[in-house]
């Protein structure tokens, strides 16, 4: 799996696509109708945000950022 020092990686995917649960932008809303959300894109959904992004843009999410990735030392 190719992930750079910032936790960004196009290949950080599961069989279904990008694994939102491992992304810093993902959150659980606790709303029954729309339990999943993406902070970066500003939406909540019944399905995983990466699936919505793929359906709408016809490509995998390009904004995935790994949780707990090393911070820049600058």
MARTOR-41151 format. One line per field, with one value per residue (C-alpha): x, y, z; residue in one letter. Coordinates in steps of 0.05 Angstrom, whole numbers, plus 32768, in hexadecimal, padded with zeros to 4 digits. Example, Ala and Ser with C-alpha at 12.3 -4.5 7.8 and 13.67 -1.06 7.14 Angstrom:
x = 80F6	8111
y = 7FA6	7FEB
z = 809C	808F
code = A	S
END
This chain:
x = 8000	801E	8015	8042	805B	801B	7FEE	7FD5	7FCF	7FA7	7FAF	7F93	7F55	7F2B	7F08	7ECF	7EFB	7F1A	7F12	7EF1	7EF6	7F41	7F3C	7F41	7F06	7ED5	7EA5	7E68	7E2B	7E00	7DC5	7D9D	7D8E	7DD4	7E06	7E47	7E67	7EA2	7EBC	7EE5	7EAC	7E78	7E43	7E21	7E09	7DE7	7E23	7E6E	7E85	7EB8	7E80	7E59	7E98	7EA5	7E5D	7E5B	7EA1	7EAE	7EF1	7F0A	7F10	7F50	7F4D	7F59	7F87	7F9D	7F8B	7FC8	7FF6	8039	8036	8064	809D	809E
y = 8000	8043	807A	80B7	80D9	8102	80C4	80D0	8094	8084	803A	803D	8018	7FDC	7FAF	7FE1	801F	8052	803D	807B	8061	806C	80B3	80F2	8111	80D8	80DD	80B9	80E5	80B7	80CA	808E	80A8	80C1	809F	80B0	80F3	8114	8153	8168	8164	8179	8144	810B	80CC	8089	8068	8071	80B5	8095	8070	80B1	80D3	809A	8099	80E4	80F0	80AC	80A7	8092	80C8	80EF	8111	80D5	80E6	80AF	80B8	80BD	80CB	80EB	8136	8166	817C	81C3
z = 8000	7FEB	801F	8022	8060	8066	8067	8021	7FF4	7FB6	7FC5	800B	7FF8	800C	7FDA	7FD9	7FD1	8000	8049	8067	80AE	80AA	808F	80BA	8096	80A7	80E1	80FC	8101	812D	8102	80EC	80A6	8098	80C6	80A1	8091	806F	8090	8053	8020	8053	804A	8070	804E	8058	8037	8040	8026	7FF8	7FD4	7FCB	7FAF	7F80	7F67	7F5B	7F40	7F1F	7F43	7F87	7FBD	7FB3	7FF7	8024	805F	808E	80D8	8104	80CA	80DD	80E4	80BE	80EA	80CF
code = X	X	X	X	X	X	X	X	X	X	X	X	X	X	X	X	X	X	X	X	X	X	X	X	X	X	X	X	X	X	X	X	X	X	X	X	X	X	X	X	X	X	X	X	X	X	X	X	X	X	X	X	X	X	X	X	X	X	X	X	X	X	X	X	X	X	X	X	X	X	X	X	X	X
END
